[in-house]
Amino acid sequence: MSKSPQSVLSVVVPVYNEAAGIRQFHTALVAVLKRVSLEYEVLYVDDGSSDAGAQYIADFCREDSQTHLIKFTRNFGKEMATTAGIHAAQGDAVLLLDADGQHPVDAIPRFVTKWQEGARVVVGRRTGRQAPLIKRMGSKLFYTLLHRMAGIALDPSASDFRLIDKSVQADFNRIREHNRITRGLVDWLGYEREYVTYQEKERTDGVAGYSLRKLLKLAVDSMVSLSISPLYVTAYIGAVVLPAATLLGLAMAINFLLHDPLHMHATGGAYLGVLILFLVGILLVSQGIIGLYLSHIHTETQNRPLYVIDNENVADRS
């Protein structure tokens, strides 16, 4: 389904301490947007920056009515900044990209073309990633574990550089949970994804806003938000420990009653150890049962939509 030239593209840019390169980024972004056959708005979301970046963006807003600033009172994190931009966007499609220059603005027309051809989620797939080896390996491990635990296939090469249609935006806005990973929630909605491959660039200036501590927190939040499997880990362990301790205890008891035909020569300490192992198994299974109830509470408090309906290809019932 093609989109009309009167369609509006909303560009959401989360910003945190990017003053050094924000002017260069904005100039390049606007130059590309003016070549795209769409109206546009640019929404900068300042995530409590401590530099002069918000002041520069305020200047952009005075110079151009199509540029807007959402300024947080403090640092709430990139995921919240991205979410705020998506909530505020009023266009027919919402494009997400970072202000550090690693997401090349000259790739934007390819995202728009995919959308104009009917795609409702267009994901940037990066090549030539500049991250250190340990960070890339950690990222691959994280996505593998998340896929196994949550059943959501997240592409390790996929990035936050993506475009979503306003129909996807409407469903995304129904998700109210606090600990979130935006790309994971967009993928959770289940819409078919198209891809645009791009060469990741070096940062324009400064250092990455995501420290190792923040990346670890994001990984933990993502696991908790998108999967309830960790709640069942103790139950799985208990399901192994308890039967093993029971069988071992029975074998030792029968062997004792038959005057040690197996020549185990079990001491009182051995019997005590098996008893402790049995009790530990009971505790682990009990924690797993508690985890089962907690998983239901967790799911309810997330307040996600019960389902997502794809109205694009559904016949009108009226």
C-alpha positions in Angstrom: 0.0 0.0 0.0 1.6 3.2 -1.1 1.7 6.4 1.0 0.8 9.8 -0.2 3.3 12.7 -0.4 1.1 14.4 2.2 2.1 11.8 4.7 4.2 13.0 7.7 7.3 11.4 8.9 8.1 11.8 12.6 11.8 11.5 13.5 12.5 10.7 17.1 16.1 11.4 18.4 16.9 10.6 22.0 19.8 12.8 23.2 22.1 12.6 26.2 25.2 14.8 26.4 25.6 15.1 22.6 26.4 18.8 22.5 29.7 18.3 20.7 28.2 16.8 17.6 24.5 17.8 17.7 24.8 20.7 15.2 26.6 18.6 12.6 24.0 15.8 13.1 21.0 18.2 12.8 22.4 19.8 9.7 22.9 16.4 8.0 19.5 15.1 9.2 17.5 18.0 7.9 19.3 18.0 4.6 18.3 14.3 4.0 14.7 14.9 5.2 14.3 17.7 2.7 15.1 15.3 -0.1 12.5 12.8 1.1 9.1 13.3 -0.6 7.2 13.7 2.7 6.4 16.3 5.3 8.4 15.7 8.5 8.8 16.7 12.1 11.9 16.1 14.2 11.4 15.3 17.9 14.5 15.6 20.1 14.1 14.1 23.5 16.8 15.4 25.9 17.4 12.8 28.6 18.6 15.1 31.3 21.8 16.1 29.6 24.4 18.0 31.7 25.9 19.8 28.7 24.6 22.6 26.4 22.9 20.2 24.0 19.4 21.2 25.0 20.2 24.8 24.4 21.5 24.1 20.9 18.3 22.1 20.1 16.2 25.0 21.5 17.9 27.2 18.9 17.0 24.6 16.2 13.4 24.9 17.3 13.4 28.7 17.0 14.9 28.4 13.5 12.7 25.7 12.2 9.0 25.1 13.2 9.3 21.4 12.2 11.9 20.8 15.0 10.7 20.2 18.6 12.3 19.5 21.9 11.1 17.3 24.8 13.3 18.0 27.8 13.3 15.6 30.8 13.8 16.9 34.3 16.6 14.4 34.9 18.2 11.3 33.3 15.5 8.6 32.9 17.4 6.5 30.4 17.4 6.1 26.6 14.5 3.6 26.6 12.2 6.2 28.3 13.5 9.0 26.0 12.7 6.8 23.0 9.3 6.0 24.4 8.4 9.6 25.1 9.3 10.5 21.5 7.1 7.7 20.2 4.2 8.8 22.4 4.5 12.4 21.2 5.0 11.7 17.5 2.1 12.8 15.3 3.2 11.5 11.9 2.1 8.6 9.8 5.3 6.8 10.5 7.9 7.2 13.3 11.6 6.9 12.6 14.0 6.2 15.5 17.7 7.0 15.4 20.6 8.1 17.6 22.2 11.4 17.6 25.8 10.2 17.9 26.3 9.7 14.1 26.5 5.9 14.2 23.1 5.6 12.5 23.8 7.1 9.0 21.1 9.7 8.1 21.7 9.0 4.4 20.0 5.6 5.0 16.7 7.2 5.9 15.3 7.3 2.3 15.6 3.5 2.2 13.6 3.1 5.4 10.9 5.5 3.9 10.8 3.5 0.6 10.2 0.3 2.5 7.4 1.9 4.4 5.9 3.4 1.3 5.9 -0.1 -0.3 3.8 -1.3 2.6 6.2 -2.4 5.4 5.0 -1.4 8.9 8.2 -2.2 10.7 11.5 -1.5 9.1 14.6 -2.5 11.1 18.1 -1.3 10.6 20.6 -4.2 10.4 24.1 -3.0 11.0 27.3 -4.3 9.5 30.9 -3.5 10.3 30.0 -2.9 14.0 32.6 -0.8 15.8 32.0 -2.2 19.3 34.8 -4.0 21.1 34.9 -7.8 20.7 33.8 -8.6 24.3 30.8 -6.3 23.8 29.8 -8.0 20.6 30.2 -11.5 22.1 28.1 -10.4 25.2 25.5 -9.0 22.9 25.3 -12.3 20.9 25.1 -14.3 24.1 22.3 -12.1 25.5 20.2 -12.4 22.3 20.7 -16.2 22.3 19.6 -16.5 25.9 16.6 -14.2 25.4 15.4 -16.2 22.4 15.6 -19.4 24.3 14.0 -18.0 27.5 11.4 -15.7 26.0 10.7 -17.3 22.6 11.3 -13.9 20.9 13.7 -14.0 18.0 15.7 -10.8 18.3 18.4 -10.3 15.6 21.8 -9.5 17.2 22.6 -7.3 14.2 19.4 -5.3 14.5 19.6 -1.9 16.0 17.4 0.9 17.5 17.6 2.5 14.0 14.1 1.6 12.8 10.8 2.9 11.4 7.3 1.9 12.6 4.0 2.7 11.1 1.4 4.7 13.1 -0.7 1.5 13.4 2.3 -0.1 15.2 2.8 3.1 17.2 -0.8 2.9 18.5 -0.2 -0.7 19.7 3.2 0.3 21.2 1.5 3.1 23.1 -0.8 0.7 24.9 2.2 -0.9 26.6 2.6 0.7 30.0 5.4 -1.2 31.8 8.4 0.7 33.2 11.4 -1.6 32.7 11.5 -1.9 28.9 13.6 -2.4 25.9 12.0 -0.6 23.0 13.2 -2.9 20.2 12.1 -5.9 22.1 8.6 -4.6 22.7 8.2 -3.6 19.0 9.2 -7.2 18.1 6.9 -8.6 20.8 4.0 -6.9 19.0 4.5 -9.5 16.2 4.3 -7.4 13.1 6.3 -8.6 10.1 9.6 -6.9 9.7 11.5 -5.6 6.7 15.2 -4.8 6.9 17.6 -2.2 5.8 21.3 -2.9 6.0 23.7 -0.1 6.8 27.3 0.4 7.7 27.7 1.5 11.3 29.8 4.6 11.6 32.2 5.9 14.2 30.7 8.2 16.8 30.7 11.9 15.7 32.2 12.9 19.0 32.3 12.0 22.7 31.9 8.6 24.3 29.1 6.1 24.3 26.3 6.9 26.8 25.9 3.2 27.6 28.5 2.2 30.1 29.0 -1.5 31.0 26.9 -1.0 34.1 24.0 0.4 32.1 24.3 -2.3 29.5 24.1 -5.0 32.2 21.1 -3.3 33.7 19.4 -3.1 30.3 20.1 -6.8 29.8 18.7 -7.7 33.2 15.6 -5.5 32.7 15.1 -7.0 29.3 15.2 -10.6 30.6 12.8 -9.7 33.4 10.4 -7.8 31.1 10.3 -10.2 28.2 10.7 -13.5 30.0 9.4 -15.2 33.1 11.7 -18.2 32.8 14.2 -17.0 35.5 11.3 -17.5 38.0 11.3 -21.2 37.2 15.1 -21.9 37.5 14.9 -23.1 41.1 11.9 -25.3 40.2 14.0 -27.0 37.4 16.9 -27.5 39.8 14.6 -28.9 42.5 12.9 -31.2 40.0 16.4 -32.8 39.6 17.7 -32.6 43.2 14.5 -33.9 44.9 14.1 -37.2 43.0 17.8 -37.9 43.1 17.9 -37.4 46.9 14.8 -39.5 47.3 16.1 -42.4 45.2 19.5 -42.2 46.9 17.9 -42.1 50.4 15.7 -45.2 49.6 18.7 -47.1 48.3 20.7 -46.3 51.4 17.8 -47.3 53.7 17.1 -50.6 51.9 20.9 -51.3 51.9 21.0 -50.7 55.7 18.0 -52.9 56.4 19.5 -55.7 54.3 22.8 -55.4 56.3 24.8 -53.6 53.6 24.8 -56.1 50.7 26.1 -53.3 48.4 29.0 -52.7 50.8 28.3 -48.9 50.8 29.5 -48.6 54.4 27.4 -45.4 54.8 28.2 -43.4 57.9 25.8 -41.3 59.9 27.2 -38.2 58.1 26.3 -39.7 54.7 22.7 -40.3 55.9 22.6 -36.7 57.2 23.9 -35.4 53.9 21.2 -37.2 51.9 18.5 -35.9 54.3 19.8 -32.3 53.8 19.9 -32.8 50.0 16.3 -34.0 50.2 15.2 -31.0 52.3 17.1 -28.7 49.8 15.1 -30.3 47.0 11.8 -29.6 48.8 12.8 -25.9 49.3 13.8 -25.5 45.7 10.5 -27.0 44.5 8.6 -24.7 46.9 10.4 -21.7 45.6 9.5 -22.8 42.1 5.8 -22.9 43.1 6.1 -19.4 44.5 7.8 -18.4 41.3 4.8 -19.7 39.4 2.5 -17.4 41.3 4.9 -14.5 41.0 5.0 -15.0 37.2 1.3 -14.5 37.0 1.5 -11.4 39.2 4.4 -10.1 37.0 2.4 -10.7 33.8 -0.7 -8.9 35.2 1.3 -5.9 36.4 3.0 -5.4 33.1 -0.5 -4.4 31.7 0.4 -5.3 28.2 -2.4 -5.6 25.6 -4.0 -9.0 25.8 -3.6 -9.4 22.0 -2.7 -7.3 18.9 -5.0 -7.3 15.9 -3.7 -6.8 12.4 -6.4 -4.7 10.8 -4.5 -4.0 7.7 -5.8 -7.0 5.7 -9.1 -7.6 7.6 -12.4 -7.1 5.7 -14.7 -4.5 7.0 -17.6 -6.2 9.0 -20.0 -3.3 8.7 
